[in-house]
Amino acid sequence: MIRQWIYRFRRGRALKKVQDPDLRDYLEAPVMPENTPAEDVEFLALDFETTGLEKGRDQLLSVGYVVVRGLQADLSTMVHFLIRPEMAVPGESAVIHQITDDEVMAAGLSREQALRKIVKALKGRVLVAHKSDIERHFLAETCRDIFAAEFFCQSVDTLQIEYRKRKRSDKPIKSGDLRLWKIREDYGLPAYKAHHAAIDALACAELLLAQISHMGEGVTLGDLAPLY
């Protein structure tokens, strides 16, 4: 609760300085209390494909997201789009993501257009990602570049949820055990094609729902150990 109070304070202080209307609208949305039942929380499962993971250098290539409401993934809200990076797409990235320079230049949004879409989709919702520090880092970096402002969001991390569960049960964790697809397999979820942002976002959303279901009755947002 202390963490959330500090988060509310810092977010409110930042709001007073923000000029951009989209970012102001986002920051004015209420913060979800941690005692909110999970079924009453709207989540936005989000995934980024990037040119790499080096901070300060690599950039976004594509974004995928889907809304989770009432403990169901709403497939009608599933979105995917490309982003024009301000650098050439490295060959190794193109091999992994199957996203080429020609594609992003022809159909990609600017970084600003992409950030505005994400901010609007995330308003009033809790971000969900697998290893969410990646999404949080790129959102923070892009927000600083575009709006010259700090980015704030509540988020839950399906990797961390699983890590804590296994630590509590003293279950050994081997290399690769906490990868998205391996955890999905452990929960009996189907295999999907990896490295497509929208599909990965849906895969993360489904994993969160399986994790909540395995927690039993009365799960709250606080039980998911949200990050701020």
N, C-alpha and C positions, 0 to 999 in steps of 0.2 A: 504493500500500500504506500509506503514511503517513496518507492521508486515511481509510482504513478503520480503522486503529488508533485514530485520534482519535475517529472515530465510535463504535467499540466502547466506548472509555473513557467518552465522554459519555453513551452509552446506558446503560451499566452504572451510572454515577453516578446517572442519573435514576431507574433502577429501584429504587434503595434508598429513594427518597422517595415512590414511587407507592403509593397505598392501594387504588385501584380494582382489583377482581379481573380485569376484562376487559383493562385496560391493562397490568397486571402480566403476565398470561398472554401478551399480545402481545410485550412487551419481553423476556420470558424465552426466546423462540424464538431459535435461533442465527442469527447474521449469515452470509449466504452469501459464502464466499470468492470473490475476483475471478478465481481460476484455475479456477473451476467451469465445466465445459463447458456451453454454452448449453442443450443438450438435457437436462441434469440440473437446470436451474433451473426452479422453478415461478414463473410471472409472474402478476400480477393486472392485466389491462388495465382501467383505470378512467376514467370520464368523468363530469363534473358539468355540469349545466345550472344556471345561476344567475340571480339578478335583475339582475346586472351584474357588473362587474369592479372596482368601487371598493373598495379595502381599508378595512376597518373599518365599511363601510356595507352592502354587498350580501351576500346570503345564498344558500344552496343551495336549489334547487327540486326537482331530481331527481338520482338516482344510477344509473349503470349499470356493471356489471362482468362480466368473464368470465375464467376461469382458462385459462392456457396451460401445458400440461405436455407433455413429450416433443416439443416443437416443434409442437404442435397445439393449436388453440383447442378447448376442451371445451365444446361448446354446451349440454350438460346443466347447466353451472354458470352459465349466463347469468342475470343478475338485474337487475331494474329496479324502482325504487320512488320515490315522491314524498316530499317533505319539506315540512312546514308552516313557512314562514318567519315570522319575527317582524316582518313588515312586509307591506304590500300588494304584490301582484305588479304591477310597472309595466306600463303598456299596451304599451310597445315590447318588453318581454320576452315578454309573452303572444303577441304577433304572431310573434316568432321561434320560440319553443319550443312554442307551442300549449298552454301550461299556464296555467290560469286560477286565480283565487282560490278559486272553488267547488270545483275538483278537489282542490287541495292541502288545503283545510279538511276535505273529506269523506274523503279517502283517504290523506292524507300522514302520515308518521311524524313524531314530534318530532325535533329536532336530536340529542338524546341517543340515542334509539333508532337513528337513522341512523348515528351515529358508532360505536355498539357493533357494528352489523352490518358496517360497513366494517373495523373493527379485527379482528374475528374472521375475516373473509374474507382480510385481508392478512397474517395471522400466518404467518411462515415463507416468505413470498413476496416477490418484488421487484415493486414498482409499475411499471406501464408507462402512459405517457400521452403525448399529443401536445401539446407546450408544457406540460410537467409542472409548471412553476412555479404554474400556476393551481390544479391539484389539491393540490399541496403547501401552498400558501398557505391554502386553505380548510380543509384538514385541520388545519394548525397552529393556525389561528384558532379552529376549533370545539373542538379539544382543550384549548386554553387556557380557553375559556369553560366547558366541561363538566367537565373533570377538573382544571383549574388546573395543568396539566402541559405540558411541552414534547413535541411530537410528533416521532418519529424514524422514518425509513423509508429503505430503499434504493430507488432508482428509476432507470429508464432512460427517455429522452425520444426518441421517434421523430423529432421535428423536429430535435433536435440531432445525432442520428445522420446524418440526411440532409445537414444543414448541413456537418458535418465531411467527409463523403464528397465533396461538391461542391467544397469548398475545396481538398481534396487534389488533385483533378483539374483545378483552375483553371477549373471550369465556372462561367460567370457566373450569378448569382442575381438574377432579376428579381422585382418586386413580385408577390406571390401564388404564387410558385414553391414555397414551403414550407408552403402550406396542406395539410391532411390529404388532401383530395379530389384536389388536383393531384398530390401525390406518389403517391397510389394509382394515379392514371391513368398516371403515368410507369412504374410497375411492372406495368401491365397488369391491375390489380385492378378489379373491377366497381364501378360507382357505386351508392351507397346513399343513402337519404333522410337528410339531415343534421338535426342538432339534436334527436335522440332519444338520451338518454344511453346506453342499452344498445347501440343500433346503432353509435353513435360509438365505444364501447368495443371492440366487435367489429371495427370498421374499423381501429382502432389496433392491435389484436392481429394482424390479418392483415398489416398493413403491417410490423410488427416481424418477423414470420416471413419476409416477402419480403426485407427488408433483411438478415437473418441468412443466408438462402439465397444472396444475391448476394455475401456476404463470403467464401464458399468453405468449405473444411473446417476443423475445429478451432476454431471460434469459441467464445470464453469470455465469461463475464460481464464481465470486464475490457475486452474488445474493444468492448463497448457503452458504455463510459465511464459507469459508474453514478454517480449523484448521491447525496449523503448529507445 
